[in-house]
Amino acid sequence: MNIMADRHLVSDSDAGALLAVASRSEKGGALFQHLASEFWGDVDGPVGRSLTHCDVLVGMHPDQATEPIIDAALALGKPFAVVPCCVFPDLFPHRRTRTGGPVRSYLDFMEYLTGKDPGIKMGYLPFQGRNRVLYHLGRSGGDDE
């Protein structure tokens, strides 16, 4: 799979870390567990407690759960990959860009999310539409550059 990061391919060390996360999951049986529940980022709630046992958090166009997935992954030191889609500026008026303006556009949203942690990287998936993926390799993922 070709993932573009900042218009360049993801580095070999990043790709290796992402593949290591995937292979650990495969050895443990099920590749994923679907939790049919709302999640607003409470890592101490029922869904949040389930996340402590996972290897990676993934969100494919997760709508309102985009930010909670990223926040939970960062709080738990877990790797994540999220493909953001909708911004929902009226639902989340507290979001601000680095310059202090409201987060109203998709580009504002990407800037806001990547500003949460210096280890968050951006890549591009090979399909049409909203194909930017934000990812972080977790606490031990070697994201120090």
Backbone bond lengths (Angstrom), bond angles and torsions (degrees), N, CA, C in turn:
res aa  C-N    CA-C-N  psi(-1)  N-CA   C-N-CA  omega(-1)  CA-C   N-CA-C  phi
1 M - - - 1.440 - - 1.524 107.70 -
2 N 1.309 117.04 130.59 1.453 121.79 176.54 1.518 109.02 -94.18
3 I 1.310 116.59 119.18 1.455 121.60 174.28 1.514 106.79 -115.50
4 M 1.316 116.31 126.84 1.450 120.71 179.46 1.528 108.77 -92.93
5 A 1.314 117.18 134.78 1.461 121.56 175.75 1.518 107.82 -123.36
6 D 1.319 115.85 121.25 1.459 120.72 -177.19 1.525 110.72 48.28
7 R 1.306 115.70 43.31 1.469 124.59 178.79 1.528 113.19 70.26
8 H 1.317 117.75 11.22 1.455 122.46 175.76 1.524 107.66 -126.05
9 L 1.308 117.56 157.71 1.457 119.89 176.78 1.515 109.88 -64.39
10 V 1.328 116.31 147.12 1.454 121.27 175.59 1.528 107.70 -58.04
11 S 1.322 116.69 139.33 1.460 120.09 -177.20 1.524 110.72 -63.12
12 D 1.323 116.00 156.54 1.461 121.23 179.47 1.524 111.28 -58.73
13 S 1.333 117.73 -38.40 1.463 119.69 -179.04 1.527 110.58 -66.76
14 D 1.345 117.80 -39.78 1.461 120.72 177.02 1.515 110.76 -65.11
15 A 1.322 117.15 -47.05 1.466 121.14 -179.11 1.524 110.08 -60.86
16 G 1.325 117.12 -40.88 1.456 120.57 178.61 1.511 112.04 -61.80
17 A 1.326 116.85 -40.81 1.457 120.60 179.33 1.525 110.66 -66.68
18 L 1.337 117.44 -40.81 1.458 120.18 178.64 1.523 110.96 -65.55
19 L 1.327 117.35 -39.94 1.461 120.51 178.19 1.522 111.02 -67.20
20 A 1.336 117.83 -35.83 1.462 121.00 178.21 1.525 110.47 -62.84
21 V 1.317 117.09 -40.33 1.471 120.77 177.27 1.518 110.00 -61.81
22 A 1.337 116.79 -44.53 1.466 120.49 -179.29 1.515 111.03 -64.45
23 S 1.327 118.65 -41.71 1.458 119.72 -176.80 1.524 111.29 -69.87
24 R 1.334 118.35 -34.25 1.467 119.94 175.66 1.517 109.90 -59.96
25 S 1.320 116.99 -40.69 1.457 120.66 -179.48 1.513 110.96 -65.11
26 E 1.329 117.33 -42.16 1.465 121.13 -178.58 1.518 111.02 -62.63
27 K 1.313 118.62 -38.79 1.464 121.16 -179.12 1.518 112.00 -67.62
28 G 1.330 117.01 -24.95 1.449 121.46 -177.62 1.519 113.88 -85.75
29 G 1.312 118.85 4.69 1.460 120.70 -179.84 1.516 111.28 107.80
30 A 1.342 116.22 -117.26 1.465 121.21 -177.01 1.524 110.55 -59.12
31 L 1.325 116.17 140.56 1.453 120.62 179.08 1.519 112.12 -74.79
32 F 1.318 117.23 -27.39 1.455 119.71 -179.10 1.515 109.27 -157.32
33 Q 1.302 114.44 162.54 1.459 121.87 172.84 1.513 106.60 -125.60
34 H 1.306 117.18 125.74 1.456 121.81 178.47 1.519 108.81 -90.78
35 L 1.323 116.04 125.72 1.455 120.94 178.05 1.524 107.86 -108.57
36 A 1.319 116.97 107.20 1.466 121.79 -177.80 1.520 109.19 -84.43
37 S 1.328 114.80 79.34 1.448 120.26 -177.83 1.520 108.54 -157.34
38 E 1.324 116.88 151.45 1.455 119.93 174.03 1.516 108.74 -67.52
39 F 1.323 115.26 145.05 1.459 119.98 178.22 1.515 108.96 -137.81
40 W 1.315 116.05 118.07 1.459 121.64 -178.86 1.521 111.39 -113.69
41 G 1.331 117.42 18.34 1.454 121.24 173.41 1.509 116.05 99.63
42 D 1.314 118.18 2.51 1.463 121.38 -179.30 1.532 109.17 -75.58
43 V 1.337 116.88 98.81 1.464 119.39 -177.80 1.524 112.37 -73.15
44 D 1.339 117.69 -10.23 1.459 120.64 177.30 1.530 112.45 -94.63
45 G 1.340 117.52 -6.55 1.463 121.39 179.01 1.522 111.40 -82.95
46 P 1.336 117.75 -177.64 1.469 121.40 -176.81 1.535 113.52 -58.36
47 V 1.324 117.68 -45.00 1.461 119.86 179.29 1.522 109.74 -69.37
48 G 1.313 116.43 -44.32 1.461 120.75 -179.99 1.518 112.98 -58.58
49 R 1.325 116.95 -40.26 1.467 119.96 178.19 1.526 110.81 -64.90
50 S 1.321 117.52 -34.35 1.468 120.53 176.89 1.523 110.96 -65.21
51 L 1.331 116.44 -31.97 1.462 120.57 -178.13 1.520 113.01 -67.58
52 T 1.332 116.92 -23.74 1.466 118.67 -179.58 1.525 111.56 -64.82
53 H 1.334 117.72 -19.80 1.464 121.53 -177.89 1.523 112.83 -97.57
54 C 1.305 118.25 -0.71 1.463 119.68 -176.72 1.524 110.65 -91.88
55 D 1.320 115.15 163.55 1.461 120.90 178.03 1.522 112.32 -92.76
56 V 1.324 117.58 -31.76 1.461 121.64 -175.67 1.527 109.15 -154.52
57 L 1.323 117.06 146.78 1.465 121.99 175.47 1.523 107.70 -106.20
58 V 1.326 116.42 133.84 1.458 121.78 -177.83 1.516 108.83 -131.51
59 G 1.326 115.79 135.60 1.458 121.25 176.23 1.517 109.88 -136.01
60 M 1.315 116.24 117.16 1.469 121.70 179.28 1.520 107.94 -105.40
61 H 1.327 116.91 104.70 1.457 122.96 -174.83 1.534 109.76 51.02
62 P 1.336 117.19 59.59 1.468 120.15 -173.31 1.528 115.61 -83.08
63 D 1.329 117.94 9.36 1.466 121.61 177.41 1.530 111.50 53.86
64 Q 1.341 117.81 -126.52 1.461 121.23 -174.65 1.530 113.18 -64.97
65 A 1.322 118.75 -17.35 1.467 121.26 -178.45 1.526 112.98 -84.71
66 T 1.332 118.59 -1.33 1.467 120.84 -177.59 1.524 111.64 -55.22
67 E 1.320 117.01 -57.27 1.464 120.31 -177.68 1.529 112.30 -65.20
68 P 1.343 119.93 -42.89 1.466 118.68 177.38 1.539 113.26 -60.67
69 I 1.325 118.13 -34.84 1.468 119.79 177.56 1.522 109.90 -63.23
70 I 1.335 116.38 -46.81 1.462 120.57 -180.00 1.524 110.77 -63.98
71 D 1.327 116.80 -46.02 1.466 120.41 -179.34 1.524 111.60 -61.64
72 A 1.325 117.23 -42.71 1.463 120.93 179.85 1.527 110.82 -65.25
73 A 1.325 116.71 -44.24 1.468 120.29 179.48 1.527 110.45 -60.59
74 L 1.332 116.67 -44.58 1.462 119.95 179.33 1.532 110.90 -64.75
75 A 1.329 117.47 -42.44 1.461 121.26 -179.69 1.526 111.76 -63.74
76 L 1.333 116.42 -35.02 1.463 121.37 -177.48 1.530 112.80 -93.72
77 G 1.322 117.35 -4.23 1.460 120.52 -178.52 1.515 113.54 70.67
78 K 1.335 116.52 24.64 1.465 121.66 -177.42 1.525 110.75 -94.39
79 P 1.326 117.01 147.74 1.461 119.40 171.19 1.527 109.61 -67.60
80 F 1.336 116.04 152.39 1.455 119.49 175.60 1.518 109.99 -147.26
81 A 1.320 113.88 159.32 1.464 123.09 170.24 1.517 106.24 -141.09
82 V 1.331 116.13 124.66 1.460 121.88 -178.01 1.522 108.67 -133.39
83 V 1.334 115.90 134.80 1.460 121.70 173.87 1.526 106.16 -108.98
84 P 1.353 116.45 93.80 1.467 120.13 -178.43 1.530 111.84 -66.51
85 C 1.310 115.57 152.41 1.467 119.14 176.90 1.523 109.19 -131.27
86 C 1.299 118.22 -85.11 1.462 122.27 -172.88 1.528 111.54 -81.37
87 V 1.332 115.86 146.59 1.459 122.34 -175.00 1.536 112.11 -90.79
88 F 1.313 119.17 -37.78 1.462 124.63 -177.88 1.535 111.89 53.79
89 P 1.332 118.78 56.18 1.471 120.37 -176.31 1.526 113.52 -63.95
90 D 1.334 118.74 -30.53 1.465 120.24 -179.49 1.527 111.85 -77.05
91 L 1.335 117.10 -27.04 1.460 121.90 178.88 1.533 111.27 -79.39
92 F 1.340 116.59 -28.26 1.465 121.72 -177.45 1.532 110.60 -126.93
93 P 1.333 118.24 65.22 1.472 120.54 -176.47 1.527 113.78 -69.96
94 H 1.329 118.14 -14.00 1.465 121.49 -179.24 1.531 112.93 -74.96
95 R 1.325 118.13 -16.76 1.469 121.06 -178.19 1.531 109.82 -66.64
96 R 1.336 115.48 135.80 1.457 121.17 -179.47 1.527 110.23 -133.01
97 T 1.324 115.10 144.93 1.461 121.04 175.25 1.534 108.39 -75.68
98 R 1.316 116.14 174.45 1.472 120.44 179.11 1.525 111.96 -61.20
99 T 1.327 116.38 -27.29 1.471 120.06 179.81 1.525 112.39 -89.20
100 G 1.331 117.45 0.40 1.456 121.33 176.92 1.511 115.78 95.17
101 G 1.333 117.19 -3.25 1.457 120.79 179.07 1.521 112.14 -78.54
102 P 1.322 117.60 163.03 1.468 120.28 178.46 1.520 111.69 -69.57
103 V 1.321 115.52 148.85 1.461 121.48 176.16 1.528 107.22 -84.37
104 R 1.344 115.83 102.70 1.461 120.47 -175.98 1.523 112.76 -117.20
105 S 1.321 118.43 -28.89 1.467 121.25 -176.04 1.530 110.48 -109.48
106 Y 1.309 114.86 168.57 1.462 121.41 177.10 1.528 110.38 -59.93
107 L 1.332 117.63 -43.68 1.471 120.52 179.67 1.526 111.38 -65.13
108 D 1.346 117.04 -38.17 1.468 120.28 173.67 1.529 110.37 -58.99
109 F 1.320 115.46 -43.50 1.462 121.36 -177.67 1.532 110.57 -62.81
110 M 1.327 116.74 -44.25 1.458 120.37 179.49 1.529 109.97 -62.77
111 E 1.330 117.52 -41.82 1.467 121.27 178.26 1.533 110.26 -62.76
112 Y 1.326 115.92 -44.54 1.462 121.41 179.83 1.531 110.68 -60.24
113 L 1.322 117.13 -47.29 1.462 120.72 -177.48 1.526 112.20 -67.97
114 T 1.327 117.68 -42.79 1.465 119.51 179.97 1.529 111.43 -68.35
115 G 1.321 117.63 -22.24 1.450 121.31 177.64 1.515 114.29 -75.15
116 K 1.306 118.01 -6.48 1.463 121.64 -179.03 1.522 113.05 -70.44
117 D 1.334 117.44 -27.79 1.462 121.04 -177.47 1.521 108.36 -160.06
118 P 1.339 118.25 137.50 1.467 119.62 -179.11 1.525 113.95 -66.17
119 G 1.332 117.48 -15.79 1.468 120.62 179.55 1.515 114.33 -84.84
120 I 1.340 117.77 -4.86 1.464 120.60 179.41 1.525 108.67 -75.86
121 K 1.315 114.57 126.85 1.461 121.01 -179.21 1.524 108.82 -117.17
122 M 1.325 115.55 160.38 1.462 120.53 179.57 1.516 109.68 -120.90
123 G 1.325 115.34 136.54 1.450 122.19 175.27 1.515 109.39 -132.20
124 Y 1.324 115.31 178.61 1.465 121.74 -179.84 1.518 108.96 -127.59
125 L 1.323 116.43 130.65 1.460 121.54 178.15 1.521 109.45 -92.75
126 P 1.338 117.24 150.92 1.471 120.87 -173.23 1.527 114.37 -82.70
127 F 1.331 116.86 64.09 1.460 120.94 172.62 1.521 108.59 -150.63
128 Q 1.312 116.91 165.11 1.465 122.61 -178.88 1.523 110.74 -77.19
129 G 1.318 116.24 155.58 1.460 121.06 176.24 1.520 111.26 94.89
130 R 1.318 116.04 -155.89 1.465 121.47 -179.84 1.527 107.56 -69.34
131 N 1.327 115.91 97.90 1.460 120.02 -173.54 1.527 112.91 -121.44
132 R 1.320 117.42 13.78 1.460 119.65 176.72 1.520 108.89 -82.16
133 V 1.300 115.32 129.24 1.458 121.11 178.45 1.523 108.53 -111.57
134 L 1.317 115.82 130.88 1.453 121.58 172.51 1.513 106.96 -101.26
135 Y 1.331 115.66 134.19 1.462 118.02 -178.24 1.521 110.48 -145.03
136 H 1.314 113.72 158.33 1.463 122.88 178.23 1.515 105.57 -144.26
137 L 1.310 116.63 142.10 1.466 120.48 -175.14 1.523 113.66 -90.36
138 G 1.308 117.86 4.53 1.462 120.97 178.64 1.515 111.59 86.68
139 R 1.320 115.67 179.08 1.465 120.73 -175.24 1.518 113.34 -61.86
140 S 1.317 117.83 -38.26 1.472 119.99 -177.68 1.514 111.18 -104.85
141 G 1.339 117.52 24.11 1.458 121.33 -175.34 1.498 115.78 -87.28
142 G 1.321 118.82 6.51 1.454 120.29 177.61 1.511 113.31 67.56
143 D 1.331 117.84 39.34 1.454 119.56 -178.07 1.523 112.59 -88.46
144 D 1.316 117.44 6.91 1.458 119.78 173.24 1.517 108.31 -77.26
145 E 1.337 115.85 128.16 1.465 118.12 -176.56 1.494 110.55 -107.66
